[in-house]
Structure formats: C-alpha cells, structure tokens
C-alpha cells in the first residue's frame, strides 16, 4: 500500500462557541487563565497531551466532543462569562490612557526588543529581558496605551536544557511550528504573505512577517527562514542569541532597520520609538536615513528629529554588557552609509564611540549609539540609574558623571501573569472590586491585611504542595535518564518536606549572580540544612548561556553538592527552567534568595514575582530591592558598602546569609505557637505583598514610562518637530552656541 498524501481535517467550532478560536489566538488568556479551564472541560486528556496549548488543542480535538460541549449548559454559562470579559476588554474605549491623555489618541509608541517572554508555549525568550518585554506589552494593553511591538521569530527558540549525570549542561534546540501557536502570518493587500527585505552584502535578505495579539497590543515578528533567501541567510533569525558576532549584527540590523521599515509598510507612523536595550539601536540610522530622504534635511537636523522620537532603556550594569562590533564588520554591512548621510567614515564610526575614543582601538558600541541620539534614556531601578550615569559618564565629557542625562524607571512585573490562580481568587475576595484595573494604586493593596492568617497560609501551602510535586517529577526524570537506580532516586525525593522551610533560587546562571554563595562554608550550611527539628531545603533552577563556561560550572557545582551524602534530599537542582516552572517557584517556596554582587544587578524582577505571591525576599540591597526593602517585608544580605575586593565581599555576604538564616529567618518560620504556622511569618508575608504589589508592577512602570518619557517626547514632536522651520532654527542656534562657546561669558546681572 502506498500513501500518496495526507489530508488534515481541522475540527469546526460550533457557532455557539466559535469565539473559542478567536480568544485562543490572543494571548490575553496568558493572564486570564480561567479561559484555559474551558479546554479541560472539553477533553482533559488531550489538554494534557498538547501541553496546555489551546491552538494545538483546537486542531486535534474531535468534532464529537465539540458538538457535545456546545450543548452543556454549565460549560456554556462559563464560556459566555469569559467571552463577555474578553470582548469587553478588547473593545473598551474607557482605559487609563484614554482618560489621562484624550488628546493623544493619534500618537503611537513603537517598542523594539530582541526577545519576548509571553508564555511558555512560545519560547522566543531567554531570561529577564524577554520576560520584562512580554510584561511590558501586557500592561500596555491593560492600560490602553497605543503601542505596537517588533521582534524576531526564532524558529529554534532558546535552547532546552538537560543536566547530565555529571552536572554538565546540555543544550537541545527544537523547531517551533508556527501553525500550532497563537501566531498568524501577516498578509499584504493582495492576500499574499507579506514579505519585506533589507539589503545585505550578498543581496537582499527577505523577511516574512508574523503577528501575535497580546490583548489590545500587536507584536510583529520577522522571519528569515523562507525559500526566497540564500541558504546562509535563512538562518539569520532562527536562533535567539546564537552564532558569532556577524550573526548578531545581522540580527540587530533586521530588528532595528527592517523592523522600522515594516511599520512603514503597515502604514503605521509611530511618534516615539522605544529601544529596549541596545539590540535595536540601528533603528536610529534607519530613521535618520528616512527623514533625510523624505524631508530633504541635513544629517544633523535629521538626527535632532530622531532624538525627539526615541527612548532608550539600558539594562546593563557593566561595560561588557553592550554589543560592541568590530569596525571592519560595521563597514561590511554599512559601506557608504556615511556618504548617504553626508558625513565622513570616521564620523559615522564615532556615532557608536565615546567622544575621546581612539578609533583604531575601538569598536562600535550599540549602547553608546542609543545614548548619544535618544531624547530620553533610562536605567531600570534607582540604583541602576546611578550606576548607569557613572558607567556612561564619558559619553558627556563636559558635565559631571552624576549629572549625565540618564533617568530611571524601576522595572515591575505583570501582576496577573505571575499571581497564582488560587491567590488571585483570594485577593478578589478581600481587595476592592475590579482591583485588577488599578494595580498601580498602592492603596488597594492595604486590604491584604484583612485576609485571615489561616486563609493566606492555607493557600500558600497549596502552592507549595504543587511546587514540590514538580520538584519530585523533574528530579526523578533527570536522575532516571542519567542512570540512577530506583532506590537512589527514591532516597533523594522522599526528603522533600512540605513542612520544611523552603528557599528558592532561580535565574540565569551568570557568575555575578553568585548562585553558589550559600555554599561558601560547607560546614555551616550542613548544620543549617540538617537540623531535624527545624529542617531547611534549597531548590535551584536556571540556565547558563551555551557559551558561558563559568556559568555552566556553577550548575555543575550545585549538582555535585546536591549529591553529597549530607545534602541528598536537602538540595534540588531543576532542569529546563522556563516561564511555567517559574510560576511554581515564585509562588511555592517560602523564601526567595537573591545574592548578586552589588551593584551589578540592574533590577531583577524575580523577587517581585515572589513578593506578590506572599513569598518573602532575602536579598542583597541591589536593583529593585534597594528601593523595596523597608525592614518589615523581608531580609537583606550584606550592606551598602562598596568593595574593591571580591573575596572580602563574598566572605562578608555569605556570613550575612548564615547569620540571618540562623538568627532571624529560621526562628521566625518555626515559631508556630498553637497553629501550624507562625503569625509573625504571615505578617511578614502580608507586609511583602502590601509594600510591593502596586509599586513594583508593570502597571506602575508603564504609567511612569508614559508620563515621564513617552508623552513628553510625543508633545515635543507634535509641538515643535513637525515644523521644519522651527527645527532648522533650533539646530542653527545650537551650532552657533557650540561655535562660540569659548566666547560666552557669565556675568552678574545689574539691577
């Protein structure tokens, strides 16, 4: 028998429930997870098999089950309620933005990022930067901010992590199938796939365009893996942070320049362009070129106009954090650009250098390009703003470093994406009605104190129980795959204890995050973890970049420590950390451990996810915790001292960890009085939620971006930069001021 072809028959949704498909294709459900429960009602076995992917589910579910559920009155009642919420949300004209800025309806913010962490089924993110970008879009949608986003469609995504029997990280890439995801191909006016291009040395690089709906916001992703391209160009967008420097410059040209052109092709005309990190900074060059061509103005005037339209957010606390490209590589991809701009090659290169840089010894720094041109620039916490002003002070050599024009907007989290479902139900019960519409308002969180201690603790225990089940399953699969016997595995996972104080550490394994700091004195931590009356267990998770050998060594060391006899069943290392696992960790542990080398943590948002779930932070006073800690909502590691010697810093900080655990955290947790919980501990949980719930949300963050960065630039552009005569006059005044600066005298005004 020969099989000539296969025919795929997609089930048809009955008209009564046909909006299931529409909602499934909008990531609104990623923070309104009650929608996903509908699929469990239709076919719970299939729902588990498709890993909770609604699009894949609708392609595979039987027509019979759909017809049957469309007659189930209990299901239809819940479906109608959720469908009403969705339609009301996406069609609402009464949003925070429409109320605050009724005269800015025609303005548009374009947001560019190299990665987006929206949901685990769409693995086009690697870590905190991507999660922040995804949360940014969700809160922009919630607040009704007119925003469109641009990124790349990585069909290989980021790598899946396996940890072998020796503790070595192994990487595995899986191809993403766009047809089974909530992502659609964008069509042109003739109904064909929309294809745009950017010029590369060997010819045009063609890019297909995909669209993701994130509530009210649209995210467009560019994809080079199409037949129209040369074979070597097809892989440009395939892998997130993959390849060498040349691959990176190709990706960043696509993101910044092709991404900017895409918006023009879509007839979108952003008032402001927001560069989330330096990866998209080439959009500055594309905007300058476009303005010079369309408005027939000089390079300097075009650069001024671009400055009025751009925001740059740096997440970098160290100089090496920026992409710096060799000049020969820049020349290869931007040959003769300087001629089109009417400037010299050296002037072009210096756009990405500090003013006093020796050109032969320098590269093209993407962060500096953005800092020099963007009208608004910010760090991502108050401390990081201070660090950034010092770090990049040389970009403005004529002013003191602490007066550099870099402000800050402290990062936050999209609360409803990270708040556990049972806790959301609990908050619905005790907070004001519709509290989710005003998450940024600190006052609404005060009612957390009205939750009875026992209720809060019981809900926390439910999350803890689910987490420990995940830990057991993940550990069992990993050890079984690596050849451990049933008896060995059982002896390890049976040590998991729901009553034990559970500490979580989960983040990217970069060396400055010091994942192994708690093991600096093995004798001390052995005593802490092996107190039979007051047991403590540690859970670790995270990936190291495939090229980061030192980060991978940290993972290996934790594995080796966890297999020592005194630590078996006390220390657990989870593999393949992702958004789904993170949700369990930030809501299921008791304490969230964070011990980066201060002041190298730009912001760090994992602790914010933990705190809104009632998990208490135990952290270095770095990033957001330097603002968030108030003595009653968690604990600190170390002090604000500046260290010249890492050895001394590590010794002092590890000693602080041990002392705080022994004298404060463990005694408070186990001071349970007549209950099975500590009232003092519950009070600390409540203080944590109240003090951070609104202040460290992306709702508050987007309010700050809009008020302090987006709208001032929109107003500047609308008022001054649409009139070229005003722009030209201002530019001439500025050049005249520079030419005659040495002749300017400041004298006392006579009365």
Secondary structure, 3 states (H helix, E strand, C coil): CCCCCCCCCCCCCCHHHCHHHHHHCEHHHHCCHHHHHHHHHHCHHHHHHCCCCHHHHHHHCCHHHHHHHCCCHHHHHHHHHHHHHHHHHHHCCCCHHHHHCHHHCCCCEEEECCCCCCCCCCCCCCCHHHHHHHHHHHHHHHHCCCEEEEEECCCCECCEEEECCCCCEEEECCCCCHHHCCCEECECCCCCECEEEEEECCEEEEEEEEEEEECCEEEEEEECCCCCCCHHHHCCCCECCCCCHHHHHHHHHHHHHHHHHHHHHCCCCCCEEEEECHHHCCHHHHHHHHHHHHHCCCHHHHHHHHHCCEEEECCCCCHHHCCEECHHHHHHHHCCHHHHHCCCHHHHHHCCCCCCCCHHHCCEEHHHHHHHHCCEEEECCHHHHHHHHHHCHHHHCCCCHHHCCCEECCCCECHHHHCCHHHHHHHHHHCCCCHHHHCCCHHHHHHHHHCCHHHHHHHHHHHHHHHHHHHHHHHHHHHHHCCCCHHHHHHHHCCCCCCCEEEEEECCCCHHHCCCHHHCCHHHHHHHHCCCCCCEEEEEECCCCCCCHHHHHHHHHHHHHHCCCCCCCCEEEECCCCHHHHHHHHHHCCEEEECCCCCCCCCCCHHHHHHHCCCEEEEECCCCHHHHCCCCCEEEECCCCCCCCHHHHHHHHHHHHHHHHHHHHHHHHCCCCCCCCCHHHHHHHHHHHHHHCCCCEHHHHHHHHHHHHHHHHHHHHHHHHCCHHHHHHHHHHHHHHHHCHHHCCCCCCCC
